[in-house]
Amino acid sequence: MRDEDIDWLCYMTLSRGPGSATVPDLAEATGLAEDAVASSAARLERALLARRDGDRILLLGVQDSLLLCQVRYGKEVPFVVEDGVIRMRRLDDA
């Protein structure tokens, strides 16, 4: 199975459920191996579609995803988000 298909399956499984799950729970729900689910969670996080909260994978809402995208790619934004904490952008945060 391609990475894109695994990501889609994980995303859709989370979106149809409570919106969050642990890697073992998501692996059981999708029928995938835990390492495939963990890799998918990392890709979903890089794509700003999900985030980690301890051992749980949580889907981001549209507003959260758009805000994080703007912060990541819009260097004129005066703040950054690090591990869920918003702080003012420093000159060396370029």
C-alpha positions as CSV (number, residue, x, y, z in Angstrom):
1,M,0.0,0.0,0.0
2,R,1.3,3.5,-0.9
3,D,2.1,6.0,1.8
4,E,-0.7,8.3,0.5
5,D,-3.2,5.5,0.8
6,I,-2.1,4.7,4.3
7,D,-2.4,8.4,5.3
8,W,-5.9,8.6,3.8
9,L,-7.0,5.5,5.6
10,C,-5.6,6.8,8.9
11,Y,-7.1,10.3,8.4
12,M,-10.5,9.0,7.5
13,T,-10.6,6.5,10.3
14,L,-9.8,9.3,12.8
15,S,-12.3,11.7,11.2
16,R,-15.1,9.1,11.4
17,G,-14.3,8.4,15.1
18,P,-13.6,10.6,18.0
19,G,-10.9,12.5,16.2
20,S,-8.0,11.1,18.2
21,A,-6.5,7.7,18.9
22,T,-3.3,6.0,20.1
23,V,-1.1,4.3,17.5
24,P,-2.1,0.8,18.7
25,D,-5.8,1.8,18.6
26,L,-5.5,3.2,15.1
27,A,-3.5,0.2,13.9
28,E,-6.2,-2.1,15.2
29,A,-9.0,0.1,13.6
30,T,-7.3,0.2,10.2
31,G,-5.7,-3.3,10.2
32,L,-2.3,-1.8,9.5
33,A,1.0,-2.4,11.4
34,E,1.8,0.0,14.2
35,D,5.0,1.2,12.5
36,A,3.0,2.1,9.4
37,V,0.5,4.0,11.5
38,A,3.3,5.8,13.4
39,S,4.9,6.8,10.1
40,S,1.6,8.0,8.8
41,A,1.0,10.1,11.9
42,A,4.3,11.8,11.4
43,R,3.4,12.6,7.8
44,L,0.0,13.9,8.8
45,E,1.7,16.1,11.4
46,R,4.1,17.5,8.8
47,A,1.2,18.2,6.5
48,L,-0.5,20.1,9.3
49,L,-3.5,17.8,9.4
50,A,-2.8,16.2,12.8
51,R,-0.7,16.7,15.9
52,R,0.6,14.6,18.7
53,D,-0.6,15.0,22.3
54,G,1.4,12.5,24.4
55,D,0.7,9.1,22.9
56,R,-2.5,10.3,21.0
57,I,-2.8,11.4,17.4
58,L,-5.3,14.3,17.1
59,L,-6.8,15.6,13.9
60,L,-6.5,19.4,13.6
61,G,-9.6,21.5,12.7
62,V,-9.6,23.5,9.6
63,Q,-8.9,26.8,11.5
64,D,-5.9,25.3,13.3
65,S,-4.5,23.8,10.2
66,L,-4.8,27.1,8.3
67,L,-3.3,29.1,11.1
68,L,-0.3,26.7,11.4
69,C,0.2,26.9,7.6
70,Q,0.2,30.7,7.7
71,V,2.6,30.7,10.6
72,R,4.9,28.2,8.9
73,Y,5.0,29.8,5.5
74,G,4.1,33.5,6.2
75,K,7.2,35.0,7.6
76,E,5.4,38.4,8.1
77,V,3.3,36.7,10.9
78,P,4.6,38.2,14.2
79,F,4.3,35.0,16.2
80,V,5.3,31.3,16.1
81,V,3.7,28.2,17.5
82,E,6.0,25.7,19.2
83,D,4.5,22.6,20.8
84,G,1.1,24.3,21.1
85,V,2.6,27.5,22.7
86,I,2.2,30.8,20.9
87,R,5.1,33.3,21.3
88,M,6.4,36.4,19.6
89,R,8.7,35.8,16.7
90,R,12.4,36.7,17.4
91,L,14.7,38.2,14.8
92,D,16.6,34.8,14.6
93,D,13.3,32.8,13.9
94,A,13.6,33.5,10.2
